[in-house]
Every structure is written in C-alpha cells, then in structure tokens.
Amino acid sequence: MSLLPRSLGALLVEVGAAGVEVSSHPSAPDRLRHRPLELPSHVAVRLAHYKPDLLRLLRAGFAPPDPESAYVLGERLGVAQELGMSTEPGSPGWLVAVGEAIETAWKEAPNQAQKEAGNRP
C-alpha cells in the first residue's frame, strides 16, 4: 500500500480550514491555482512542494486505502454538506476531508500491516 505523505494531509486540513480553494489551471493543467491569491509564504511554499501530489488528487480523486480512512472521508464530506459547504475537489470542505483521511490512513497503516502479516500462510 502506497500512502500519500502524512504532511500533505496536515497541509490540506490547514488550508481547507482557512477557507482556501485550490484547482488546476484550466489552460495549463500542470499549474496549481488557489483562492485567495495571497497566501502566507509558509503555506505557499508547502503547496508548491506538494504540487504534483495535489494536482494528482484534483485530477484523479482520493481513494482511501483502508476502511477507517474511507469512513473518515465520508463522514467529513457529509458534515461539510450538512453545513452547506461545497465538497467538490479543491473546495475547503473536500480539502479538510481528504487531509483527515490521509492522516487516518497513516494511523491505520501499522494495523493494516499487522493484519496482512497475520493472514500470510
């Protein structure tokens, strides 16, 4: 199982909670756009660092690697919808949900490895 970087999860939660939206540029899909245009420098540097991972997520979506992170993703998206927030890829609600699901996947990784090791003949 290949997990996205744990620190990417924390970044997505941080920018989503701050109300930032991200998307790929419509005429240059390898460019990342964000709204608001002005971000704190430390956030802009971290977004630039994770640009390939983030663009991949925006294009392909997020597939939770385990049942617990799938639950967290669905639950967080449901809460965002109940609050009237958008859950489209790149929206703040989506960023928080995916970020928390990535962090949960890292917490669950040792448990999954133990389960897989226990199922080997």
C-alpha positions as CSV (number, residue, x, y, z in Angstrom):
1,M,0.0,0.0,0.0
2,S,1.4,3.4,-1.0
3,L,0.3,6.3,1.1
4,L,0.4,9.9,0.3
5,P,2.8,11.9,2.6
6,R,1.4,12.4,6.0
7,S,2.4,16.0,6.0
8,L,0.3,16.5,2.9
9,G,-2.7,15.5,4.9
10,A,-1.9,18.1,7.6
11,L,-1.4,20.8,4.9
12,L,-4.8,20.0,3.3
13,V,-6.5,20.3,6.7
14,E,-4.7,23.6,7.4
15,V,-5.6,25.3,4.0
16,G,-9.1,23.9,4.0
17,A,-9.8,25.1,7.5
18,A,-8.5,28.5,6.4
19,G,-11.1,28.6,3.6
20,V,-8.5,28.3,0.7
21,E,-9.7,26.7,-2.5
22,V,-7.3,25.0,-4.9
23,S,-7.6,23.9,-8.5
24,S,-5.6,23.1,-11.6
25,H,-5.3,26.0,-14.1
26,P,-7.8,25.3,-17.0
27,S,-5.4,26.3,-19.7
28,A,-2.3,24.9,-18.0
29,P,-3.2,21.7,-16.1
30,D,0.3,21.4,-14.6
31,R,-0.2,24.7,-12.8
32,L,-1.9,25.0,-9.4
33,R,-4.3,27.9,-8.6
34,H,-5.5,28.9,-5.2
35,R,-8.0,31.4,-3.9
36,P,-7.4,33.7,-2.2
37,L,-4.5,34.7,-4.4
38,E,-2.4,35.9,-1.5
39,L,-1.3,33.2,1.0
40,P,1.1,33.2,3.9
41,S,4.6,32.5,2.5
42,H,5.0,29.3,4.5
43,V,1.7,27.9,3.1
44,A,2.6,28.9,-0.5
45,V,6.0,27.1,-0.2
46,R,4.3,23.9,1.2
47,L,1.7,24.0,-1.6
48,A,4.5,24.3,-4.2
49,H,6.3,21.4,-2.6
50,Y,3.2,19.1,-2.8
51,K,2.0,20.5,-6.2
52,P,2.4,17.1,-8.1
53,D,0.6,15.2,-5.4
54,L,-2.1,17.8,-5.1
55,L,-2.7,18.0,-8.9
56,R,-2.9,14.2,-9.0
57,L,-5.6,14.3,-6.2
58,L,-7.5,17.0,-8.0
59,R,-7.5,15.1,-11.3
60,A,-8.0,11.5,-10.1
61,G,-9.7,12.0,-6.7
62,F,-8.7,10.3,-3.5
63,A,-9.1,6.6,-3.0
64,P,-9.0,5.7,0.7
65,P,-6.5,2.9,1.3
66,D,-8.4,1.3,4.2
67,P,-11.9,1.2,5.8
68,E,-11.2,3.6,8.6
69,S,-9.9,6.4,6.3
70,A,-12.9,5.7,3.9
71,Y,-15.2,6.2,6.9
72,V,-13.4,9.5,7.9
73,L,-13.6,10.8,4.3
74,G,-17.3,10.0,4.0
75,E,-18.1,11.4,7.5
76,R,-16.2,14.6,6.9
77,L,-17.8,15.1,3.5
78,G,-21.2,14.5,5.0
79,V,-20.6,17.1,7.7
80,A,-19.5,19.6,5.1
81,Q,-22.6,19.0,3.0
82,E,-24.8,19.4,6.1
83,L,-23.1,22.8,6.7
84,G,-23.9,23.8,3.2
85,M,-20.3,23.7,2.1
86,S,-19.1,22.6,-1.3
87,T,-17.4,19.2,-1.4
88,E,-16.2,19.5,-5.0
89,P,-12.5,18.6,-5.4
90,G,-10.3,21.5,-4.3
91,S,-13.0,23.1,-2.1
92,P,-12.2,23.8,1.6
93,G,-14.6,21.0,2.7
94,W,-13.0,18.5,0.4
95,L,-9.5,19.5,1.4
96,V,-10.3,19.0,5.1
97,A,-12.0,15.7,4.4
98,V,-9.2,14.3,2.3
99,G,-6.5,15.7,4.6
100,E,-8.1,14.0,7.6
101,A,-8.5,10.8,5.7
102,I,-4.8,10.8,4.7
103,E,-3.8,11.3,8.4
104,T,-6.1,8.5,9.4
105,A,-4.6,6.2,6.8
106,W,-1.2,6.8,8.4
107,K,-2.5,6.0,11.8
108,E,-4.1,2.8,10.4
109,A,-1.1,1.7,8.4
110,P,0.6,-0.3,11.3
111,N,-2.8,-2.1,12.0
112,Q,-3.2,-3.0,8.3
113,A,0.4,-4.3,8.1
114,Q,-0.2,-6.5,11.2
115,K,-3.5,-7.8,9.7
116,E,-1.8,-8.6,6.4
117,A,1.2,-10.3,8.2
118,G,-1.3,-12.4,10.2
119,N,-3.1,-13.6,7.1
120,R,0.0,-15.0,5.4
121,P,0.4,-18.8,5.3
